[in-house]
C-alpha cells in the first residue's frame, strides 16, 4: 500500500453503499493528509448515520479524528437495535406507503408528500424525529441531528428494516394512517350518518381520529392489515 493511501475494511452491511468496483471487504483510498475519518468514509458513499464503531489500528476513533497515511481503518455498521430517545420518525416524500404501515402499527410517523429537503431536516431537528430516507445526500447533511437509510424496494421490506433497526414499542390500531392523529373509540350512533348502508348493517365497533375526524372500522380489508401487524410484532420480538 502506498504511503499516501489508507486501507479501509468495510462491514458487510455497508458494502451496498460502495461503488460496484469497490464492493469488497478491503478498499484502498487515496489520502490527502487532511481529511477526517468521517470524510474518508463518506467519500466511499457510506452515510455516517449508518456507521457504528470505527477502529484505526484496532483502537476506537471518532469520525472527527484524522487518520495518518498507511492506517488500516475498520468501519462497522450501526448496531441493532439502535437506541433512540423516543421512537418518533419523519419520512421523505418517497416513503408514503411505509408511513401508512408505521402508523398502522402505532408508531408516531410524520409524513407529507410535498416537503423539500430543508423542511424535512428542520422538522426532524425541531421535533427530534429520526429522518427515514433512501436519499444518501440527505443523510450527509451534517446539520441533521439523526437519520437512517431505509433498506428495501417495497413497503413490507422497508417496514421490516425499520422495526429491526429500532425495535420500537408497537401500539397497533391506535393511529390514523392518513394523518398520524390518535384514534379514540366512538359510538356507532355518532358516525352512522357517515357510513354506507352496508357498513351500518355489518359493523358495530368504530374509532375516530382526534385530529382529522376520519372514521375507522375492521372491514373486509382487516385480514390483510392484521397480517402486517402480526409480522411487525414478530420482527420487534425477535430483535429484542
C-alpha positions as CSV (number, residue, x, y, z in Angstrom):
1,X,0.0,0.0,0.0
2,X,1.3,3.4,-1.0
3,X,2.4,6.0,1.6
4,X,-0.5,8.3,0.6
5,X,-3.2,5.6,1.0
6,X,-5.5,4.2,3.6
7,X,-6.8,0.7,3.8
8,X,-10.5,0.6,4.8
9,X,-12.2,-2.6,6.0
10,X,-15.9,-2.3,5.3
11,X,-18.6,-4.3,7.2
12,X,-20.8,-6.5,5.0
13,X,-23.9,-4.4,5.8
14,X,-22.2,-1.3,4.5
15,X,-20.9,-2.6,1.2
16,X,-24.0,-1.9,-0.8
17,X,-23.2,1.8,-0.4
18,X,-19.9,1.3,-2.2
19,X,-19.4,1.7,-5.9
20,X,-19.7,-1.6,-7.7
21,X,-15.9,-1.7,-8.5
22,X,-15.1,-1.3,-4.8
23,X,-17.8,-3.6,-3.3
24,X,-15.5,-5.8,-1.3
25,X,-14.2,-6.0,2.3
26,X,-10.9,-4.1,1.8
27,X,-10.8,-0.9,-0.1
28,X,-7.7,1.3,-0.7
29,X,-8.3,5.0,-0.6
30,X,-6.1,7.9,-1.6
31,X,-5.4,10.1,1.4
32,X,-4.7,13.9,1.2
33,X,-3.4,14.1,4.7
34,X,-6.1,16.5,6.0
35,X,-9.4,14.6,5.7
36,X,-11.1,13.3,8.8
37,X,-12.2,9.7,9.2
38,X,-15.8,10.8,8.6
39,X,-14.8,12.5,5.4
40,X,-12.9,9.4,4.2
41,X,-15.9,7.1,4.9
42,X,-18.3,9.4,3.2
43,X,-16.1,9.7,0.2
44,X,-16.8,5.9,-0.3
45,X,-20.5,6.6,-0.4
46,X,-21.3,5.4,3.1
47,X,-23.6,7.8,5.1
48,X,-22.3,8.4,8.6
49,X,-25.6,7.6,10.3
50,X,-25.1,4.1,9.0
51,X,-21.7,3.7,10.7
52,X,-21.1,2.1,14.0
53,X,-17.7,1.8,15.7
54,X,-14.6,2.9,13.8
55,X,-11.3,1.4,14.6
56,X,-7.9,2.6,13.5
57,X,-5.1,0.1,14.1
58,X,-7.5,-1.7,16.4
59,X,-8.2,1.4,18.5
60,X,-11.6,3.2,18.7
61,X,-11.8,6.5,17.0
62,X,-14.5,9.1,16.2
63,X,-15.4,10.4,12.7
64,X,-13.7,13.7,13.6
65,X,-10.4,12.1,14.2
66,X,-7.8,12.4,11.4
67,X,-6.0,9.3,10.2
68,X,-2.4,9.0,9.1
69,X,-1.2,7.7,5.7
70,X,-0.9,3.9,5.8
71,X,-3.5,3.5,8.6
72,X,-5.8,0.5,8.5
73,X,-9.4,1.5,9.3
74,X,-12.2,-0.8,10.2
75,X,-15.7,0.5,9.7
76,X,-18.6,-1.4,11.4
77,X,-22.3,-0.9,10.7
78,X,-24.5,0.8,13.3
79,X,-25.7,-1.7,16.0
80,X,-29.2,-3.1,16.0
81,X,-31.4,-2.4,17.8
82,X,-30.3,1.2,17.7
83,X,-31.4,3.2,20.8
84,X,-33.3,6.4,20.2
85,X,-34.5,8.9,22.8
86,X,-38.1,8.4,21.5
87,X,-39.4,6.3,18.6
88,X,-40.6,9.3,16.5
89,X,-39.9,9.4,12.8
90,X,-40.4,11.7,9.8
91,X,-40.2,10.2,6.3
92,X,-39.2,11.7,3.0
93,X,-41.6,12.1,0.2
94,X,-40.9,8.8,-1.5
95,X,-41.9,6.7,1.5
96,X,-45.6,7.2,1.7
97,X,-46.6,3.5,1.8
98,X,-44.1,2.9,4.6
99,X,-45.5,5.9,6.6
100,X,-49.0,4.4,6.5
101,X,-47.7,1.0,7.7
102,X,-45.7,2.6,10.5
103,X,-48.9,4.4,11.6
104,X,-50.9,1.2,11.4
105,X,-48.7,-0.4,14.0
106,X,-48.9,2.7,16.2
107,X,-45.6,4.4,15.6
108,X,-45.6,8.3,15.6
109,X,-44.8,9.0,12.0
110,X,-44.8,12.4,10.3
111,X,-45.1,12.4,6.5
112,X,-46.2,14.8,3.8
113,X,-45.7,14.3,0.1
114,X,-44.8,17.9,-0.7
115,X,-41.9,18.8,1.7
116,X,-38.4,19.7,0.4
117,X,-35.2,18.5,1.9
118,X,-34.6,21.6,4.0
119,X,-38.1,21.4,5.5
120,X,-37.7,17.7,6.3
121,X,-34.4,18.4,8.1
122,X,-35.9,21.3,10.0
123,X,-38.9,19.2,11.1
124,X,-36.6,16.3,12.2
125,X,-34.5,18.7,14.2
126,X,-37.3,20.7,15.8
127,X,-39.4,17.7,16.7
128,X,-36.5,15.4,17.4
129,X,-37.7,12.8,14.9
130,X,-35.4,10.4,13.1
131,X,-35.4,11.1,9.4
132,X,-36.0,8.0,7.4
133,X,-34.9,8.2,3.7
134,X,-33.3,6.4,0.8
135,X,-31.5,9.6,-0.2
136,X,-27.9,9.4,0.8
137,X,-27.5,13.1,0.2
138,X,-30.0,13.9,2.9
139,X,-28.1,11.7,5.4
140,X,-24.8,13.5,4.5
141,X,-26.3,16.8,5.6
142,X,-24.4,17.4,8.9
143,X,-27.0,19.8,10.2
144,X,-29.4,16.8,10.5
145,X,-29.5,15.6,14.1
146,X,-30.4,12.0,13.3
147,X,-31.3,10.0,10.3
148,X,-31.4,6.4,8.9
149,X,-31.2,4.8,5.5
150,X,-34.2,2.6,4.8
151,X,-33.4,-0.7,3.0
152,X,-35.8,-2.4,0.7
153,X,-37.7,-1.6,-2.5
154,X,-41.2,-2.5,-1.2
155,X,-43.0,-1.1,1.9
156,X,-43.2,-4.5,3.6
157,X,-39.4,-4.9,3.4
158,X,-38.9,-1.3,4.4
159,X,-41.2,-1.7,7.5
160,X,-39.2,-4.9,8.5
161,X,-36.0,-3.0,8.2
162,X,-37.1,0.0,10.3
163,X,-38.6,-2.3,13.0
164,X,-35.5,-4.5,13.0
165,X,-33.2,-1.4,13.4
166,X,-35.1,0.4,16.1
167,X,-37.3,-2.2,17.7
168,X,-39.8,0.5,18.8
169,X,-42.8,-0.3,21.1
170,X,-45.9,-1.1,19.0
171,X,-49.5,0.1,19.6
172,X,-51.5,-1.3,16.6
173,X,-54.8,0.3,15.5
174,X,-54.2,3.5,17.6
175,X,-53.1,6.0,14.9
176,X,-54.8,7.4,11.9
177,X,-53.0,6.1,8.8
178,X,-53.9,9.3,6.9
179,X,-52.7,12.0,9.3
180,X,-50.9,10.3,12.2
181,X,-53.5,11.5,14.7
182,X,-54.6,9.4,17.7
183,X,-57.7,7.2,17.4
184,X,-60.4,7.0,20.0
185,X,-63.4,4.7,20.2
186,X,-66.6,6.3,19.0
187,X,-70.3,5.2,19.4
188,X,-71.8,4.0,16.1
189,X,-74.6,6.4,16.5
190,X,-72.2,9.3,16.3
191,X,-70.8,8.3,12.9
192,X,-73.7,6.3,11.4
193,X,-74.6,9.2,9.1
194,X,-71.2,9.0,7.5
195,X,-71.4,5.3,6.8
196,X,-72.6,3.4,3.7
197,X,-75.7,1.3,4.3
198,X,-73.7,-2.0,4.1
199,X,-71.2,-0.8,6.7
200,X,-74.0,0.3,9.0
201,X,-75.6,-3.1,8.8
202,X,-72.4,-5.2,9.3
203,X,-70.2,-3.4,11.7
204,X,-70.6,-2.1,15.3
205,X,-67.2,-1.0,16.6
206,X,-65.7,2.2,15.3
207,X,-62.8,4.6,16.0
208,X,-62.4,8.2,15.0
209,X,-59.2,10.3,14.5
210,X,-59.0,13.1,17.1
211,X,-57.1,15.2,14.6
212,X,-58.9,14.8,11.2
213,X,-62.1,13.1,12.1
214,X,-61.6,10.1,9.8
215,X,-63.6,7.0,10.9
216,X,-62.2,3.5,11.1
217,X,-63.6,0.0,11.5
218,X,-62.4,-3.5,10.9
219,X,-63.7,-4.1,7.4
220,X,-63.1,-6.6,4.7
221,X,-59.5,-5.4,4.4
222,X,-58.7,-6.1,8.1
223,X,-57.3,-9.6,7.5
224,X,-54.6,-8.2,5.3
225,X,-53.8,-5.4,7.8
226,X,-53.8,-7.9,10.7
227,X,-51.1,-9.9,8.8
228,X,-49.0,-6.7,8.6
229,X,-49.4,-6.1,12.3
230,X,-48.5,-9.7,13.3
231,X,-45.4,-9.6,11.1
232,X,-44.4,-6.3,12.8
233,X,-44.8,-7.8,16.2
234,X,-42.7,-10.8,15.3
235,X,-39.9,-8.6,13.9
236,X,-39.7,-6.5,17.0
237,X,-39.9,-9.5,19.3
238,X,-37.0,-11.2,17.5
239,X,-34.8,-8.1,17.7
240,X,-35.5,-7.6,21.4
